[in-house]
Amino acid sequence: MSQTPGETTERTTTERTTTASHTPPDAERLRRWRMVLGADSADSTGRALTGQDAAMDSALNALYGGGGGKKPNGRGTGGRSAGLGASAPSVARWLGDIRTYFPSSVVQVMQRDAIDRLGLATLLLEPEMLEAVEPDVHLVGTLLSLNKAMPETTKETARAVVRKVVEDLEARLESRTRTTLTGALDRSARISRPRHRDIDWDRTIRANLKNYLTLPAPDTATTAETTGTAETTGTATTGTVVPERLIGYGRSSRSAKKDIVLCVDQSGSMAASVVHASVFGAVLASMRTLSTRLVVFDTAVVDLTDQLDDPVDVLFGCQLGGGTDINRALAYCQSRITRPADTVVVLISDLYEGGIRDEMLKRVAAMKASGVQFVTLLALSDEGAPAYDHEHAAALGALGAPAFACTPDLFPDVMAAAIEKRPLPIPDKEHQP
């Protein structure tokens, strides 16, 4: 009976746990040291690995064995025999092994290390390799950097890998993004001088209860004489709320309440940010109350707004790598702004400017002076702040556009604050430039 990879991994983990529970403490300690140190460095442990421990050690040794074997170009490096070589079948088998013995989070790290340490990126151009890998954001970045060199036979498989990652991100991020921004848009649309038919009476009364005035009741005797009816004697009071402040919402409109411009640096170091930005761009574009534009740039500027209905098309429209001209990208974005007071511009870049620095800063200052809400993100990823130009970040902060790294989970809150023109929820603010 065949088993799924998940069942195989669960069985393997269970067997290792069972074995460890019956291993004397000293022997288990030696076993762990042997696994950590590797074969050549662990002779002094006197511990021989068998079964699945030996298979795990072999998979680790192939990647972290220290420069042995052959590099992908076929040249030997001497020393130990570790390495994956340039053979796609052997790499595919290794990928299958690590998915069997390690959890998904570890597999993704090992794949990334294999690409970086052993130069295996070119092997990802082969369909059988792509079918064997564990999809993640960093793998998508690698595929995008290889996009132009990718043969047609591989592109459909690559698109399937990218689509799986995009769909996983959308499932994780879309609901909260919509909920957070819809609330922010409703609050930002509230007006203090509504037309009579647009007044929200419940909110208006609650807001003006402090203005309640007590009024004396009409004199009962006078009322009886005038009307000829008998009234009981006594006094009564009545009151009224003086609506000093009216609260209401603008009349519903098919036009967008806010314009969002995502301006994304597509240099190689920003790969994860490009992936997340494309997903958020698609989510924002699907909200009718927002008008969303996505612009990517290196030394050239490309407007991908027309492709926002499918973030996979957006990603394959990017070309990671190359130089950076932030000033040119901001000039393009500035030329597309028609409603400054209702516009949020989000620049996602590590701020290493290859263009005209002073002009870049002048453009940011001009946009802010016109009423644009300007947000600078050094990264939009889970990895935290990347290397970035501290001088440019400090200059933008002085203009009222503080630069900080943002996780995908925080991004909806950042956008909500920008839409409502509130202070941005900057993480670890004391550590920001």
Secondary structure, 3 states (H helix, E strand, C coil): CCCCHHHHHHHHHHHHHHHHHCCCHHHHHHHHHHHHHCCCCCHHHCCCCCHHHHHHHHHHHHHHCCCCCECCCCCECCCCCCCCCCCHHHHHHHHHHHHHHCCHHHHHHHHHHHHHHHCCHHHHHCHHHHHHCCCCHHHHHHHHHCHHHCCHHHHHHHHHHHHHHHHHHHHHHHHHHHHHHHHHHHHHHEECCCCHHHECHHHHHHHCHHHEEEEECCCHHHHHHHHCCCCCCCCCEEEEECCCCCCEECCCCCCCCEEEEEEEECCHHHHHHHHHHHHHHHHHHCCCCEEEEEEEECCCEEECHHHCCCHHHHHHCCCCCCCCCHHHHHHHHHHCCCCHHHEEEEEECCCCCCCCHHHHHHHHHHHHHCCCEEEEEEEECCCCCCCCCHHHHHHHHHCCCCEEEECCCCHHHHHHHHHHCCCCCCCCHHHCC
